[in-house]
């Protein structure tokens, strides 16, 4: 689970500050107030880590095929001031403890037992990186580090001569000039520094593992189809636009996951449909069709013949119950196109996933109904206030600002922002 996130000089953000993230974290605010930009720092790191090994860039700002397309450093840096540095840091809890040290070969993670006095057990990590402009549409790493509690295990810094120096904690006492440039914004190339017992490799793997657990769902959806082609694949998620949702449903059946049961339960509770069938098309080798009934005694219709609400929520539900436990979901406007009651009931979906599937959800929304249901469930002790973190974003003098909403154990927000959901009294 991600516990903290911060960014400096990223798009409209001069400084987000150290944002505390919870199992269920929500961002509210007007359009273009900087909510999505907070997510994009994580997505930018994710797509950088997922580049092929022969990719030699520092950080992947994306292109038309990427999850997030930020163009270039000059477009991303705050107020387009290319002299500024871009700073990003993220802290997270590891799924299981990482054990480093004890005279093992460089970069090797030791088994948990037997434990030696010079083993270090790592349960939480922080990563930070600084990126600077280096000419036209070019960037360089100014430094990065991995930290856990009081140990700064590994980092690199660039000196005035643009040489990269390896800096390790006193536990390892190794340092020196690197013989090559860093690997992207978070690592060093194999063989670039001969440092005994450097804990770098397991730390880098832990960081890339974190990024691999992040799944993003855009507020936009690929249009529904009459038929869906499925060849037995097992997608990692449902796709950026929900285009792999049907494949995920069929994959879940092969893997004996109870996805269909959960999705139907919630579609009924949200008063969207009564039943659905996902079945092979006769005489079609790999073709499947999704048919549903709006009412119990009503006719079966295709997904293309029903309102946008069902099609909008289906990928969200599939993602929540398809991805492995321990995943991190980034959801943009999940309540779009939903009736107010369904928006409120969606909060119960998210609470169920957080509590029963150990999944962290980070979302941005304009839904007052979703927030009110969440407040109610906190008052009813369905979820603890400490398991939520809610933020309000706004822009002041072209710079984004953020404030955490203080919620007590009764679900009351004690610092309700002015015009949080518009000017109801004025209207």
ABEGO torsion letter per residue (X at the ends): XBABBBBBGBEABABAEBBBBBABBBBBEBBGAGAAAAAAAAAAAAAAAABBAABABABBAEBAABABBAGBAAAABBGGBAABBBBBBBBBBBABBBBBEGGBBBGBBBBAOBBBAABBBBABBBBBBBBBBBEBGBBBBAEBBBBBEABBABBBBBBAAGBBBBBBBAAAGBBEBBABBBBEAABBBBGABBBBGBAAAAAAAAAAAAAAABBBBBABBBBBBABBBBAGBBBABAEAAGAAAAAAAAAAAAAGBAAAAAAAAAAAAAGABABBBBBBBBGBAABBBBBBBABAABBBBBAAABBAAAAAAAAAAAAAAABBBGBBBBBBGAABGBBAAAAAAAAAAAAAAAAAAGBBBBBBBABAAAAAAAAAAAAAGABBAAABBBBBBBBBGGBBBBBBBBBBAAGBBABBBBGAAEBAAAX
